[in-house]
């Protein structure tokens, strides 16, 4: 099994964003004024398939919502996380079971223990970066 790594180089982030098609958004709020909702709309508008993960929601942004990552039965390229840093480790275990290519912790979110677990399981990790900002900065003219 390949080992994952912590990703921080622009070229690697651009490569991830250009090759990903499906993004599970953990903690996606149904409220349009929330950052998670704005980011999800942006990603959807730029050609990504988004999968909302939010307990208690049936649908967000026209997509069926799931209670946990474990409930998703299709391949996911990126798990994009909008959760409190202290809540990340259990989600890392879910991600290890589902094996996405990348576990992406949004701006302001870092958890070294979760990152270590994910990297050991062969999953690349991005921490403390907004996927929307990075896409806009590195892939401006690209839509899938």
C-alpha positions in Angstrom: 0.0 0.0 0.0 1.3 3.4 -0.9 1.7 5.8 2.0 0.0 9.2 1.8 1.6 12.5 2.6 0.8 16.0 3.8 0.2 18.1 0.7 1.2 21.8 0.7 2.9 22.6 -2.6 0.8 24.5 -5.1 1.6 22.1 -8.0 0.4 19.1 -5.9 -2.8 21.0 -4.9 -3.5 22.0 -8.5 -3.0 18.4 -9.6 -5.5 17.2 -7.0 -8.1 19.7 -8.0 -7.6 19.0 -11.7 -8.0 15.3 -11.3 -10.8 15.1 -8.8 -14.4 14.6 -9.9 -16.3 13.7 -6.7 -16.1 15.6 -3.4 -17.9 14.6 -0.2 -18.4 17.7 1.9 -18.5 16.8 5.6 -20.4 19.3 7.6 -22.1 21.0 4.7 -24.7 23.4 6.0 -28.1 23.8 4.2 -27.9 27.5 5.1 -26.8 29.6 2.0 -24.9 32.1 4.1 -22.5 29.5 5.6 -19.0 29.1 4.2 -19.6 25.3 3.7 -22.6 26.1 1.5 -20.8 28.8 -0.5 -17.9 26.5 -1.1 -20.1 23.6 -2.1 -22.0 25.8 -4.6 -18.7 27.0 -6.1 -17.4 23.5 -6.5 -20.7 22.3 -8.1 -20.6 25.4 -10.4 -17.1 24.3 -11.5 -18.1 20.9 -12.5 -17.5 18.8 -9.4 -20.0 16.2 -8.2 -20.7 17.1 -4.5 -21.9 14.7 -1.9 -23.3 16.4 1.2 -22.6 14.7 4.6 -24.8 16.2 7.2 -26.9 14.3 9.8 -30.6 15.3 9.8 -30.6 16.5 6.2 -32.2 14.6 3.3 -30.9 16.9 0.5 -28.6 19.9 0.2 -28.1 21.9 -3.0 -30.2 19.3 -4.9 -28.0 16.4 -3.9 -28.9 13.5 -1.6 -27.3 14.0 1.8 -25.7 11.3 3.9 -25.5 11.0 7.7 -21.9 9.8 7.7 -19.0 9.1 5.3 -19.7 5.4 6.0 -23.1 5.7 4.3 -21.5 6.7 0.9 -21.2 3.7 -1.3 -19.5 5.3 -4.3 -15.9 6.3 -4.9 -15.0 9.8 -3.6 -11.8 11.6 -4.7 -11.8 14.2 -1.9 -13.4 14.4 1.6 -13.6 18.2 2.2 -14.1 18.8 6.0 -16.0 21.6 7.7 -15.8 20.4 11.3 -14.2 21.5 14.6 -10.6 20.3 14.7 -11.4 18.3 17.9 -14.0 16.3 15.9 -11.7 15.2 13.1 -10.2 11.9 14.3 -13.5 9.9 14.1 -14.0 11.2 10.6 -10.4 10.2 9.7 -11.3 6.6 10.7 -14.4 6.8 8.4 -12.3 8.2 5.6 -9.8 5.3 6.1 -12.6 2.8 5.5 -13.8 4.7 2.4 -10.3 5.4 0.9 -10.6 8.7 -0.8 -7.5 10.0 -2.5 -7.4 13.2 -0.3 -8.7 14.3 3.1 -8.9 18.1 2.9 -9.3 20.1 6.2 -10.7 23.6 5.4 -9.1 26.9 6.4 -8.5 27.0 10.2 -8.8 23.3 10.6 -5.7 21.2 11.5 -5.5 17.9 13.4 -2.0 16.2 13.4 -3.3 13.0 14.9 -5.9 12.6 12.2 -3.3 13.5 9.5 -0.9 10.8 10.8 -3.6 8.2 10.8 -4.7 9.1 7.2 -1.1 9.3 5.8 -0.3 5.9 7.3 -3.4 4.5 5.5 -2.3 5.9 2.2 -4.5 9.0 2.0 -3.0 12.4 1.2 -3.9 15.2 3.5 -4.4 19.0 3.0 -4.8 21.1 6.2 -5.8 24.7 6.8 -6.6 25.6 3.2 -9.9 26.5 1.6 -10.6 24.3 -1.4 -12.5 27.2 -3.1 -9.7 29.7 -2.6 -7.1 27.2 -3.8 -9.2 26.3 -6.9 -9.8 29.9 -7.7 -6.1 30.7 -7.3 -4.6 27.7 -9.1 -7.3 26.6 -11.6 -9.1 29.8 -12.4 -9.9 29.1 -16.0 -10.6 25.4 -15.4 -14.0 23.8 -15.1 -14.4 20.1 -15.5 
